[in-house]
Amino acid sequence: MKLFVTGGAGYVGSHCVRELCNAGHTVVVYDNLINGGHKEAVDTRAELVVGDLADDTLLERTLASGAFDAVLHYAALLDVNESVHEPLKYYQNNIANTVSLLALMRKNDIKKMVFSSTCATYGVPLSVPITEDMPQHPINPYGRTKLAIEWALRDSADAWGLGSTALRYFNASGAASDGTLGEDRDPEYHLIPLVLQVALGQREQIKIFGVDYPTPDGSCVRDYIHVEDLGSVHRMAIESQEEAVFRYYNVGTGVGVSVKELIVAAREISGKDILASPDVRREGDPPELYADPTKAMTELGWQPKYTDIRKTIETAWHWHSTHPNGYASV
Ligand SMILES: NC(=O)c1ccc[n+]([C@@H]2O[C@H](COP(=O)([O-])OP(=O)(O)OC[C@H]3O[C@@H](n4cnc5c(N)ncnc54)[C@H](O)[C@@H]3O)[C@@H](O)[C@H]2O)c1
């Protein structure tokens, strides 16, 4: 297939682009290289167009000239905390720019898309593991922007025949198994890189926000899905996508890991003391979030390879310890 990949220079997108290239697809990445994107992360078999989704002229020219079969849409802003303080920035980039992209897809008769959604669309779930039929009540602007696009995709299926899949990721984590791709954003706000920054001496300590949750050890429980497993589920979703249907899947391991467990595993793997100190709960942090990924497994035939947090952290440690300054280390 000929694939147009927004945000393909970012953390998740770059791993997926590699998977798509390995499978023989032709890939054009469209990325502004501003928020977490790095040109070094883009597979050399893919073409990189440096551009912003807000640049209608460049976007239209690129889409019109490509004869694309489908779009994989990763480009977005994703810092939950920032979204609370700068909601319009999120509504502009994640909703308005995506609506422009959809309009241009319609104009150019591109009727297949895979969309990076999130477990944040569920808000505080009624119970865990989370299944796809649970209510979606996001509790922050970031989650609301992603849910709004799910609605736009759903409505577009009947209205103009768009076939799309919303993949609701849990916590994307880990790095390429060969150590050549990984997470590199500034500021960093994801737990595993922050913990490993302490191991590398780049950060003094890691704070555990909340140690009195109703969880086995009192810290929050999350589902860490490896980026290479995200790569395979995107490939399977786009390869099986039909027009005029909207599908949605939870993509997680199904295994909940607490913050404390994660820190213990990171200490073992890095062989470093990682100073951790308890802190107060953060507003809006649900105690437990982990997926029931059965639907994606059954309908797409997907199977995550990384279900042991230690294996996932090993890949992250390989990347961070050999690239202490991210792609700038290369
Ligand atoms: N990382 C996670 O844990 C996680 C969890 C759930 C969902 N997601 C979703 O997955 C997607 C990818 O996340 P990521 O962690 O790879 O983030 P990232 O910031 O590493 O990648 C996003 C990429 O999109 C690009 N981009 C953003 N706005 C753009 C614009 N207007 N024009 C062109 N390029 C633009 C950025 O430069 C970056 O390369 C996002 O849509 C995010 O909401 C991520």
The ligand as an SDF file (V2000), in Angstrom:
LIG
                    3D

 44 48  0  0  0  0  0  0  0  0999 V2000
    2.8840    8.0470   23.8580 N   0  0  0  0  0  0  0  0  0  0  0  0
    1.8080    7.5380   24.4390 C   0  0  0  0  0  0  0  0  0  0  0  0
    1.8840    6.9500   25.5240 O   0  0  0  0  0  0  0  0  0  0  0  0
    0.4680    7.6430   23.7620 C   0  0  0  0  0  0  0  0  0  0  0  0
   -0.6520    7.0580   24.3930 C   0  0  0  0  0  0  0  0  0  0  0  0
   -1.8820    7.1470   23.7670 C   0  0  0  0  0  0  0  0  0  0  0  0
   -2.0060    7.7910   22.5460 C   0  0  0  0  0  0  0  0  0  0  0  0
   -0.9000    8.3600   21.9710 N   0  0  0  0  0  0  0  0  0  0  0  0
   -1.0630    9.0510   20.6890 C   0  0  0  0  0  0  0  0  0  0  0  0
   -0.1050    8.5420   19.7990 O   0  0  0  0  0  0  0  0  0  0  0  0
    0.3220    9.5550   18.8950 C   0  0  0  0  0  0  0  0  0  0  0  0
    1.8260    9.5980   18.8500 C   0  0  0  0  0  0  0  0  0  0  0  0
    2.3340    9.8400   20.1590 O   0  0  0  0  0  0  0  0  0  0  0  0
    3.8960    9.9260   20.4300 P   0  0  0  0  0  0  0  0  0  0  0  0
    4.1330    9.4930   21.8170 O   0  0  0  0  0  0  0  0  0  0  0  0
    4.6100    9.2640   19.3240 O   0  0  0  0  0  0  0  0  0  0  0  0
    4.1230   11.5030   20.3600 O   0  0  0  0  0  0  0  0  0  0  0  0
    5.3070   12.3270   19.6480 P   0  0  0  0  0  0  0  0  0  0  0  0
    5.1790   13.7230   20.1190 O   0  0  0  0  0  0  0  0  0  0  0  0
    6.6030   11.6250   19.8320 O   0  0  0  0  0  0  0  0  0  0  0  0
    4.9210   12.2190   18.1210 O   0  0  0  0  0  0  0  0  0  0  0  0
    3.9660   13.0740   17.5130 C   0  0  0  0  0  0  0  0  0  0  0  0
    4.5680   13.5710   16.2220 C   0  0  0  0  0  0  0  0  0  0  0  0
    3.6180   14.3950   15.5610 O   0  0  0  0  0  0  0  0  0  0  0  0
    4.2790   15.5610   15.1000 C   0  0  0  0  0  0  0  0  0  0  0  0
    3.2710   16.6310   15.0230 N   0  0  0  0  0  0  0  0  0  0  0  0
    2.5130   17.1260   16.0310 C   0  0  0  0  0  0  0  0  0  0  0  0
    1.7280   18.1040   15.5620 N   0  0  0  0  0  0  0  0  0  0  0  0
    1.9910   18.2230   14.2400 C   0  0  0  0  0  0  0  0  0  0  0  0
    1.5020   19.0630   13.2160 C   0  0  0  0  0  0  0  0  0  0  0  0
    0.5920   20.0200   13.4570 N   0  0  0  0  0  0  0  0  0  0  0  0
    1.9800   18.9110   11.9660 N   0  0  0  0  0  0  0  0  0  0  0  0
    2.9160   17.9610   11.6860 C   0  0  0  0  0  0  0  0  0  0  0  0
    3.4290   17.1450   12.6250 N   0  0  0  0  0  0  0  0  0  0  0  0
    2.9690   17.2810   13.8940 C   0  0  0  0  0  0  0  0  0  0  0  0
    5.3610   15.8250   16.1270 C   0  0  0  0  0  0  0  0  0  0  0  0
    6.4120   16.6170   15.6250 O   0  0  0  0  0  0  0  0  0  0  0  0
    5.8270   14.4150   16.4410 C   0  0  0  0  0  0  0  0  0  0  0  0
    6.8360   13.9880   15.5630 O   0  0  0  0  0  0  0  0  0  0  0  0
   -0.3510   10.8330   19.3650 C   0  0  0  0  0  0  0  0  0  0  0  0
   -1.4810   11.0590   18.5430 O   0  0  0  0  0  0  0  0  0  0  0  0
   -0.7700   10.5290   20.7820 C   0  0  0  0  0  0  0  0  0  0  0  0
   -1.9030   11.2650   21.1500 O   0  0  0  0  0  0  0  0  0  0  0  0
    0.3290    8.2930   22.5450 C   0  0  0  0  0  0  0  0  0  0  0  0
  1  2  1  0
  2  3  2  0
  2  4  1  0
  4  5  1  0
  4 44  2  0
  5  6  2  0
  6  7  1  0
  7  8  2  0
  8  9  1  0
  8 44  1  0
  9 10  1  0
  9 42  1  0
 10 11  1  0
 11 12  1  0
 11 40  1  0
 12 13  1  0
 13 14  1  0
 14 15  2  0
 14 16  1  0
 14 17  1  0
 17 18  1  0
 18 19  2  0
 18 20  1  0
 18 21  1  0
 21 22  1  0
 22 23  1  0
 23 24  1  0
 23 38  1  0
 24 25  1  0
 25 26  1  0
 25 36  1  0
 26 27  1  0
 26 35  1  0
 27 28  2  0
 28 29  1  0
 29 30  1  0
 29 35  2  0
 30 31  1  0
 30 32  2  0
 32 33  1  0
 33 34  2  0
 34 35  1  0
 36 37  1  0
 36 38  1  0
 38 39  1  0
 40 41  1  0
 40 42  1  0
 42 43  1  0
M  CHG  2   8   1  16  -1
M  END
$$$$
